[in-house]
């Protein structure tokens, strides 16, 4: 894709704005809501055991990610330039461990009994009951920024390793705009289908969009290590949130994290799309932009429209 052509557009907005879900759109991870939903919708006599088993598997996941990180010496010195091979290797090991634990969650049956059509009503019931478990909370400005982007002509997508499409759609219900959703899918028997198992799958999806959306830039917003490859693959990759692990892995493998420029045009120019140049996405110097809020992202991506939230 010729970034110089994108940067010279008279009215520049993203052609496709793709976002991660957990920790990017939401304040906190939402996977923990699923065993609570299973306990709420299933037999009361099995609820405590299911919650305890899910907690054990969650702890095994965290311990395994720590082992992967230790093997890659994340506290070691950063390279002089982007070490894409090393980054891919580290994230592939994380993906493999995540897939292994996810499959064990499915085999355990702890999430069995969650009918997709029951998710949104259960979340609405909890939201109306102060004594119920907390539900997913969207980051301030997320829905309004996505809505403004859609109104400006950007296509929207959510690209997530989350297991529950109805949970994602119910949480994003304040967004009155069409969006495409690519994520994993929890089955009623508790098994989990994994079309988006991790970083490599996210990167492949963004690469396909970059190839397909030639007239305007593809922007990807994420918050975790799993998002780093997709951020680098996009025309503009934005890191939001407070993930220390994302920043540690980025530093270890030479991914430069820089403050988000004031405009989308400046983001593209910083990737080498100077006047008269053609810069391919593969020539990116490994820069990911860091935003402190969705309002900052809105100003960058949609500021040329002078269209307040």
CORJOQUI-V712324 format. One record per pair of residues at least 12 apart in sequence whose C-alpha atoms are under 6 Angstrom apart, sorted by the first residue. I is the first residue (numbers start at 0). J is the second residue. Records with the same first field share a line. If there is no record, write none. Layout:
I = J  J
This chain:
0 = 279
1 = 277  278
2 = 272  278
3 = 272  277
5 = 215
6 = 264
13 = 153  215  216  217
14 = 153  215  216  217
15 = 153  154  155  217
16 = 155  218
17 = 155  156  157  219
18 = 157  158  219  220
19 = 157  158  159  221
20 = 159
23 = 221  222
24 = 137  138
25 = 136  137  138
26 = 136  137  138
34 = 110
37 = 110  113
49 = 109
73 = 251
77 = 250  251  253
78 = 253
80 = 253
81 = 252  253  254  285
82 = 252  253
86 = 252
94 = 197
105 = 189  190  191
108 = 189
110 = 189
111 = 187  188  189
112 = 187
113 = 187
114 = 187
119 = 169
140 = 293  294
141 = 293
142 = 174
144 = 297
155 = 178
156 = 178  179  180
157 = 180
158 = 181  182
159 = 182
160 = 182  183  195
161 = 182  183
162 = 183  184  185
163 = 184  185
182 = 195
183 = 195
198 = 225
201 = 229
202 = 228  229
216 = 234
217 = 233  234
218 = 233  234  235  236
219 = 236
220 = 236  237  238
221 = 238
222 = 238  239  240
223 = 245
224 = 245
236 = 287
237 = 287  288  289
238 = 288  289
239 = 290
254 = 285  286
255 = 285  286
256 = 286  287  288
257 = 288  289
258 = 288  289
259 = 288  289  290
261 = 299
262 = 299
263 = 299  300
270 = 283
